[in-house]
Amino acid sequence: MGFFKFEKLDVWHRSIDWTNLLYDVADSLPQKYQFSLGEQLRRAALSVPTNIAEGTGRNGGKESNYFYRIAKGSVYEVISLLVMIGKRGYLDRDLYRSLYDEANEIAAMLSTLAK
């Protein structure tokens, strides 16, 4: 492994693992929330590692940073969705804290990557 540049980035690996956990959260939602909250959570989560990967495939500089900023925005979107899922009573407080802390780390790593 390690053929593509993004595969060498810790932030990409961490975002893949984080996204996988978020898919578990989305999959555990009741049917009535699958389309709204579930699908939105999956899309926002998946946007993080995919935009990191796309950013590494660009020419660097402003072009790459654009995709890293999109990824960071998606991290924030995920947190907003998790708050709503929690308000509906479908997210354990400890799991929320764990996902939130990892989101904070990923966002910081993306800020560093974009510099």
N, C-alpha and C positions, 0 to 999 in steps of 0.2 A: 504493500500500500504506500501511499504518499506520492502518487504520480501527479496529482493536481495540487496547485499551491494551497488551496483552501484546506486540503487534508492534513496539512502541516500546522494548521492554526488551532491552538487550544480553544479559542472562542468558538470555532465551528463545532468541534467535538462536544463541548459543553452544551452548546445550543441544540445539538442533535439529541443528546440525552434529556435535556429539559423539555424539548418538544415531545419526545416520547412519553414523558410523564404527563404532559398536558393533554395528549391524546387519551390517556387513561382517564383523566378527569372528564373530558368531553364524552367519552364512551360510557361513563357511569351516570350521566345525566338522564333523567326520565325522558321518555319519548316526546312529551310535549315541549321539551326544551332542546331536542336534538337539532332541529333545523335552525333555530335562532341562536341560542348561546353556544351549542355544541359545534355547529359548523363554523361560526365566526371565530371561536377559540381555535379550532383546528387550522383555519386559514391564517390567522394572525401568528400562531406558533410556527407554522411551516414557513412563513415569510422570513423568519429570522435566519435559519441556516441557509435557505436558498438565496437570500440576498447577499449574505456573506460570500457564498460561493460565486455568485455572479460578479460581485465587486472585485474578486481576485482575478477574474477573467478579463477584466477591462484593462485599459492602458495606464492605470494608476492615477494618482493625483485626484483632481476634481471628479473625474468619471468614476473611479472606484469609491471615493468618499460618498458620493450620492447614494450608492447601494448600501453602504455601511450605515448611513443616516436613516434609510428606509428600515433596515433591520432594527435599529435602535427604537424607532417609532413603533414598530410592531411589538417590541418588548413592552412598551408602555401600554399599548392597546390590550395586550394579554392581561396585564395587571388590572386594568379597568374591568375587563370581563370576569376575572377571578373575584373581584369585589362583588360584582352583581351575582355571580353564582353563589358566593358566600351569603349574600343577603337573602337569597332564595332558600338557604339552608342545605345546600348540596356540596359544601366544601368544609372539611375538617380544618379547624384553626391551625393545628400544627403543620398540616400539609400546605396550607396557604402560606404560612411563615417560611417554610422551606422553599417553596416555589418563588416567593417574593425575594428572599435573600439571593437565590441563584439569579433571578432577573436583574437584581441590582449589580451583581458581579459581571454578568454578561453585558449590561449597558455600559459599565465602566470600561470593560475590555474593548467594546466597540468604539468608545470615545478615543481610546488610545490608538486603536487601529486607524481611525480616520485622521490622525495627526500626521 
